[in-house]
Amino acid sequence: MQDDKTQEFTVIMRLQYLFNLKLSDIHQYQIAIIQVRITYALNLIKKPIQRNINLNIELNTIIF
């Protein structure tokens, strides 16, 4: 089982990967939406209750 810091790092790396992956083929307004979603997802990391469920939903939502 991963500790919180390792889990947080893993989630951040996944978010960065998804963000970079999509950057080349989307429009400016979609980039803004992704940035908002990433910020929201990163804030969820700090909430211990249901954070894994919420982050999974957010990670799935980032891919259009």
C-alpha positions in Angstrom: 0.0 0.0 0.0 1.4 3.4 -1.0 1.8 6.1 1.6 0.1 9.5 1.1 3.2 11.2 -0.3 3.9 8.4 -2.9 0.2 8.3 -3.8 0.1 12.1 -4.2 3.3 12.0 -6.4 1.8 9.3 -8.6 -1.4 11.2 -9.1 0.4 14.4 -9.9 2.6 12.6 -12.5 -0.5 11.1 -14.1 -2.2 14.5 -14.3 0.9 16.0 -15.8 1.1 13.2 -18.4 -2.6 13.6 -19.3 -2.2 17.4 -19.6 0.9 17.1 -21.8 -0.7 14.4 -23.9 -3.7 16.6 -24.8 -1.9 19.9 -25.1 -0.9 19.5 -28.8 -4.4 18.7 -30.1 -6.9 20.8 -28.3 -8.1 24.4 -28.4 -7.3 27.1 -26.0 -10.6 27.1 -24.2 -10.3 23.3 -23.6 -6.9 23.8 -22.1 -8.4 26.2 -19.6 -11.1 23.6 -18.7 -8.3 21.0 -18.2 -6.4 23.4 -16.0 -9.4 23.9 -13.8 -10.0 20.2 -13.6 -6.4 19.5 -12.7 -6.5 22.2 -9.9 -9.7 20.7 -8.6 -8.2 17.1 -8.7 -5.0 18.3 -6.9 -7.1 19.9 -4.2 -9.0 16.6 -3.7 -5.7 15.0 -2.8 -5.7 16.9 0.4 -9.1 15.5 1.4 -8.7 12.1 2.9 -12.3 11.0 2.6 -13.2 9.5 -0.8 -10.2 11.1 -2.5 -9.3 8.0 -4.5 -12.9 7.7 -5.9 -13.0 11.4 -6.7 -9.6 11.4 -8.3 -10.5 8.5 -10.5 -13.6 10.3 -11.7 -11.5 13.4 -12.4 -8.8 11.5 -14.2 -11.4 9.9 -16.4 -13.2 13.2 -17.0 -10.0 14.9 -18.3 -9.9 12.7 -21.3 -12.7 13.9 -23.5 
